Amino acid sequence: MSSLAEEKVRAREQWGQDPCGAEYDRAHELGTREFFDNVERHRYTEYAAWMPRVMGFDKFRGARLLEIGCGMGTDLLQFARGGACCTGIDLTPRSVEITRHRFRLYDADGTFMISDGEHLPFRDESFDVVYSNGVLHHTPDTAGAIREVHRVLRPGGTAKVMLYHRNSLNYWFEIVLRRGVLGAEFLRGRSAEEIMSRVIEFSDHDARPLVKVYSRKEARELFSLFKNVKVDVEQLTRAELRFVSPLVSESVLDRLRKRIGWNVIVTAVK
């Protein structure tokens, strides 16, 4: 770990100091059952109610499942509750510690280790499922990480990976228009990637991790080694629609979410 690329060091600093999702419960101490329950409730009811259905937390009973970038273990715990045999890795030691503690707290079984998603410490064909949500767009060699996903999956195994969506409302309105053009960030010489590094991930410590975005086509191309590739788009909240939100019905919001949402979700079969 001492020879990590600068981008990986920044990412590890980011989530070592500000665990992903922890900002959604300031009322309880991190590591308590109350804290974890509130983070989970916010994630699957307020922020992304589509996740349990699209990610299929209860669809992999008995499967050997690896999560790359387990964070605080929120999603991994759902897979464990669904009956999967879970392994979680993360580049950030604190994330591994939190996930291990969380599984113990809820009497769930799992294996956890510090590891780099670009160099997985597992033999070929070790897993039935590899899952990664919002992680691989932060690593320098995303394509290499996905080749590793392919390597450790058994034939017929499933990869389910979320990346940020280039053709999203968040990217074009918040990053390009509001901050880049109207906020004059582009005039200051900052690229869209530099703006995202400063604002996309919550931080109290200015860690500025690498952030990349992908179109549907680009995401599909990343998974060219796989036999069957499905690409979905999700994640758009009413708050992002701002002043036009009252004019948008639930059915229209649902259609917009699937076209200009912030998440590209790739489901690929080896």
NUTOR-279570 format. One record per residue (C-alpha): residue number from 0; x, y, z. Coordinates in pm, 1 decimal. Layout:
<rs>
- NUM	X	Y	Z
...
</rs>
This chain:
<rs>
- 0	0.0	0.0	0.0
- 1	300.4	234.2	41.6
- 2	333.5	273.2	-338.1
- 3	-28.6	372.0	-403.2
- 4	-94.8	615.8	-686.9
- 5	-175.6	970.6	-578.4
- 6	-541.2	931.4	-681.6
- 7	-577.2	625.5	-458.1
- 8	-413.9	802.3	-165.9
- 9	-663.3	1088.3	-202.8
- 10	-952.9	843.5	-219.0
- 11	-831.6	661.2	91.5
- 12	-796.4	993.9	274.0
- 13	-1147.3	1094.9	166.1
- 14	-1326.6	791.9	306.5
- 15	-1094.3	742.3	597.5
- 16	-1193.2	1085.7	728.7
- 17	-1550.2	1100.6	595.3
- 18	-1700.0	748.7	566.3
- 19	-1940.4	741.0	273.5
- 20	-2297.6	790.0	395.8
- 21	-2204.8	893.6	749.6
- 22	-2321.7	1249.2	682.3
- 23	-2683.4	1128.0	677.3
- 24	-2693.9	1073.8	1053.6
- 25	-2530.5	1337.0	1271.2
- 26	-2753.2	1260.1	1570.4
- 27	-2594.6	930.4	1673.4
- 28	-2240.2	810.5	1728.0
- 29	-2086.5	632.4	1430.7
- 30	-2079.7	259.8	1501.0
- 31	-2397.6	240.8	1707.0
- 32	-2700.4	42.2	1597.5
- 33	-2904.1	365.3	1586.8
- 34	-2650.7	522.8	1352.1
- 35	-2644.2	227.4	1113.1
- 36	-3024.3	195.6	1114.9
- 37	-3066.6	562.3	1022.0
- 38	-2806.6	545.5	744.4
- 39	-2978.4	237.1	602.8
- 40	-3324.3	393.1	622.5
- 41	-3209.3	707.1	443.8
- 42	-3031.8	513.8	170.0
- 43	-3318.8	283.0	76.6
- 44	-3623.3	500.3	145.8
- 45	-3526.2	864.8	93.4
- 46	-3222.9	866.0	-135.2
- 47	-3247.3	559.0	-358.7
- 48	-3564.8	357.1	-305.5
- 49	-3493.0	178.6	-634.8
- 50	-3176.7	12.2	-503.6
- 51	-3312.1	-305.8	-337.4
- 52	-3503.0	-391.9	-655.4
- 53	-3234.3	-304.5	-910.9
- 54	-2938.5	-440.4	-714.7
- 55	-3124.9	-756.3	-618.8
- 56	-3011.3	-783.1	-258.9
- 57	-3229.0	-1093.0	-207.0
- 58	-3147.3	-1263.0	-539.3
- 59	-2814.3	-1430.6	-455.3
- 60	-2883.3	-1674.9	-174.2
- 61	-2593.6	-1918.3	-141.1
- 62	-2377.1	-1727.5	-390.3
- 63	-2015.8	-1634.0	-319.9
- 64	-2034.9	-1255.1	-343.6
- 65	-1751.9	-1001.4	-345.6
- 66	-1806.2	-629.8	-295.5
- 67	-1527.3	-403.3	-419.2
- 68	-1529.7	-90.6	-205.4
- 69	-1757.3	-200.1	77.0
- 70	-1749.6	137.7	255.6
- 71	-1947.8	108.5	578.1
- 72	-2095.6	-225.1	466.2
- 73	-2448.5	-93.1	407.9
- 74	-2513.9	-275.1	79.6
- 75	-2303.4	-577.5	170.6
- 76	-2514.8	-635.4	480.3
- 77	-2826.6	-645.8	262.4
- 78	-2672.0	-918.9	46.8
- 79	-2576.3	-1110.2	361.3
- 80	-2933.2	-1083.3	489.5
- 81	-3043.7	-1218.5	151.7
- 82	-2832.6	-1529.1	206.1
- 83	-2517.2	-1452.9	6.3
- 84	-2173.9	-1560.8	134.9
- 85	-2013.9	-1218.5	151.6
- 86	-1658.3	-1091.2	113.7
- 87	-1590.7	-718.6	131.4
- 88	-1273.2	-536.0	34.1
- 89	-1184.2	-169.7	56.7
- 90	-874.7	40.9	3.7
- 91	-950.5	231.1	324.8
- 92	-858.9	54.8	652.3
- 93	-1126.0	244.5	844.5
- 94	-1395.2	122.4	605.9
- 95	-1292.9	-238.4	663.0
- 96	-1297.7	-183.8	1039.9
- 97	-1645.4	-26.4	1027.6
- 98	-1786.6	-302.4	806.2
- 99	-1641.9	-576.7	1026.2
- 100	-1789.1	-408.5	1334.9
- 101	-2126.8	-362.9	1164.6
- 102	-2153.6	-728.7	1068.6
- 103	-2070.6	-830.4	1425.1
- 104	-2328.3	-588.1	1560.6
- 105	-2601.3	-744.3	1347.0
- 106	-2482.5	-1105.4	1390.5
- 107	-2402.2	-1140.9	1020.6
- 108	-2117.9	-1342.3	868.3
- 109	-1861.8	-1207.7	626.5
- 110	-1494.4	-1184.9	534.4
- 111	-1325.3	-845.7	507.3
- 112	-984.1	-721.7	399.7
- 113	-791.3	-417.8	283.0
- 114	-730.1	-447.6	-88.7
- 115	-700.4	-256.3	-414.1
- 116	-976.6	-317.0	-670.1
- 117	-725.6	-299.4	-953.8
- 118	-530.6	-595.2	-808.4
- 119	-772.1	-838.7	-644.7
- 120	-603.9	-1094.5	-413.1
- 121	-820.4	-1384.8	-529.3
- 122	-776.9	-1677.4	-764.5
- 123	-947.6	-1692.0	-1101.7
- 124	-1317.8	-1785.1	-1088.3
- 125	-1347.4	-1737.5	-711.2
- 126	-1690.3	-1570.7	-699.5
- 127	-2043.0	-1608.2	-831.9
- 128	-2115.8	-1235.4	-800.7
- 129	-1899.2	-924.0	-793.8
- 130	-2068.8	-603.2	-683.0
- 131	-1934.7	-249.1	-673.4
- 132	-2142.0	62.7	-618.7
- 133	-1996.7	406.0	-682.0
- 134	-1635.0	296.7	-644.5
- 135	-1463.8	207.6	-971.3
- 136	-1503.5	557.6	-1117.5
- 137	-1263.5	672.5	-842.5
- 138	-976.1	441.5	-936.9
- 139	-720.9	544.9	-1203.5
- 140	-747.9	225.7	-1411.1
- 141	-1121.4	157.6	-1418.1
- 142	-1090.4	-68.2	-1723.2
- 143	-819.7	-270.7	-1546.8
- 144	-1039.2	-306.6	-1238.2
- 145	-1322.1	-440.8	-1452.3
- 146	-1084.2	-691.1	-1612.7
- 147	-1009.6	-806.2	-1257.7
- 148	-1383.5	-840.0	-1194.3
- 149	-1407.5	-1060.1	-1501.6
- 150	-1107.9	-1269.4	-1391.9
- 151	-1237.1	-1354.5	-1045.0
- 152	-1590.1	-1436.2	-1164.6
- 153	-1679.7	-1794.6	-1245.7
- 154	-1824.6	-1861.9	-1595.5
- 155	-2188.8	-1760.0	-1583.1
- 156	-2123.4	-1532.3	-1285.5
- 157	-2271.9	-1184.8	-1255.2
- 158	-2104.8	-846.2	-1220.8
- 159	-2318.2	-557.5	-1097.2
- 160	-2136.1	-223.8	-1105.0
- 161	-2255.8	134.8	-1062.1
- 162	-2066.3	421.6	-1223.3
- 163	-2152.2	790.2	-1248.2
- 164	-2348.3	888.7	-1559.6
- 165	-2206.3	1145.0	-1800.5
- 166	-2542.5	1217.3	-1967.5
- 167	-2714.3	1300.7	-1640.0
- 168	-2891.3	1609.7	-1513.3
- 169	-2641.8	1628.8	-1229.0
- 170	-2340.5	1635.2	-1459.7
- 171	-2468.7	1879.2	-1721.5
- 172	-2665.6	2113.6	-1494.5
- 173	-2476.0	2107.6	-1165.1
- 174	-2118.8	2048.9	-1285.8
- 175	-2102.7	2196.2	-1636.6
- 176	-2363.7	2474.7	-1636.1
- 177	-2403.5	2589.6	-1276.0
- 178	-2045.4	2552.4	-1157.3
- 179	-1840.6	2541.1	-1475.6
- 180	-2011.8	2816.3	-1677.6
- 181	-2218.9	3030.5	-1440.3
- 182	-1977.0	2982.6	-1151.2
- 183	-1684.3	3064.9	-1383.1
- 184	-1488.1	2753.7	-1279.5
- 185	-1397.8	2692.1	-1644.2
- 186	-1263.7	3048.3	-1671.2
- 187	-1040.0	2972.0	-1372.7
- 188	-890.4	2686.4	-1572.6
- 189	-1065.8	2401.8	-1391.1
- 190	-1190.5	2105.9	-1593.4
- 191	-1520.1	1926.2	-1529.9
- 192	-1318.5	1645.4	-1368.5
- 193	-1150.6	1891.5	-1130.3
- 194	-1486.7	2043.6	-1039.3
- 195	-1630.3	1699.4	-965.2
- 196	-1329.7	1617.8	-750.2
- 197	-1404.4	1924.7	-539.7
- 198	-1781.8	1889.2	-501.4
- 199	-1923.6	1546.0	-583.8
- 200	-1823.2	1348.3	-275.2
- 201	-1910.5	1482.3	68.9
- 202	-1602.9	1597.4	257.8
- 203	-1520.1	1799.1	567.1
- 204	-1149.6	1765.2	491.0
- 205	-1097.8	1871.7	127.6
- 206	-955.0	1534.7	19.4
- 207	-1060.3	1572.4	-347.2
- 208	-1069.0	1216.4	-484.3
- 209	-1055.3	1132.3	-853.2
- 210	-1406.6	1128.1	-1006.8
- 211	-1496.0	1004.3	-1357.0
- 212	-1823.7	979.4	-1550.1
- 213	-1937.9	740.5	-1823.8
- 214	-2209.4	739.7	-2087.6
- 215	-2417.9	426.5	-2140.6
- 216	-2204.8	342.6	-2443.9
- 217	-1877.5	395.0	-2258.5
- 218	-1998.7	182.1	-1966.7
- 219	-2098.7	-96.5	-2204.1
- 220	-1758.1	-83.9	-2373.7
- 221	-1585.0	-126.4	-2037.0
- 222	-1759.5	-464.0	-2006.6
- 223	-1676.3	-589.4	-2356.9
- 224	-1520.1	-908.4	-2213.9
- 225	-1859.9	-1018.4	-2082.2
- 226	-2115.2	-1218.6	-2280.0
- 227	-2434.7	-1039.1	-2177.4
- 228	-2437.3	-675.1	-2071.9
- 229	-2738.8	-476.6	-1953.5
- 230	-2714.2	-105.2	-1877.4
- 231	-2969.6	81.1	-1665.0
- 232	-2983.9	442.4	-1549.1
- 233	-3124.3	542.3	-1210.3
- 234	-3103.8	805.3	-932.7
- 235	-3279.8	1136.9	-970.8
- 236	-3443.3	1314.0	-676.9
- 237	-3702.2	1589.9	-674.0
- 238	-3451.7	1818.0	-506.4
- 239	-3237.5	1802.1	-820.7
- 240	-3530.7	1929.4	-1029.4
- 241	-3538.3	2243.5	-814.6
- 242	-3815.9	2491.1	-905.9
- 243	-3974.8	2265.5	-1170.5
- 244	-4030.2	1980.6	-923.8
- 245	-4394.1	2072.7	-845.2
- 246	-4474.6	2049.2	-1215.9
- 247	-4336.6	1694.8	-1252.7
- 248	-4562.7	1397.9	-1182.1
- 249	-4435.1	1075.6	-1027.9
- 250	-4464.7	892.8	-1361.2
- 251	-4264.4	1161.8	-1540.3
- 252	-4005.1	1162.8	-1262.8
- 253	-3970.5	786.8	-1302.5
- 254	-3908.7	822.2	-1676.8
- 255	-3659.0	1102.6	-1625.5
- 256	-3474.4	898.3	-1362.1
- 257	-3420.4	620.5	-1615.1
- 258	-3281.4	860.1	-1876.1
- 259	-3090.2	1137.5	-1700.2
- 260	-3027.0	985.8	-1356.8
- 261	-2684.9	1010.0	-1192.6
- 262	-2609.5	635.6	-1183.1
- 263	-2526.0	395.6	-1465.9
- 264	-2583.0	40.2	-1339.1
- 265	-2418.9	-234.1	-1543.3
- 266	-2531.2	-594.1	-1498.8
- 267	-2296.9	-822.8	-1691.2
- 268	-2275.0	-1202.0	-1717.0
- 269	-1941.4	-1369.0	-1782.6
</rs>
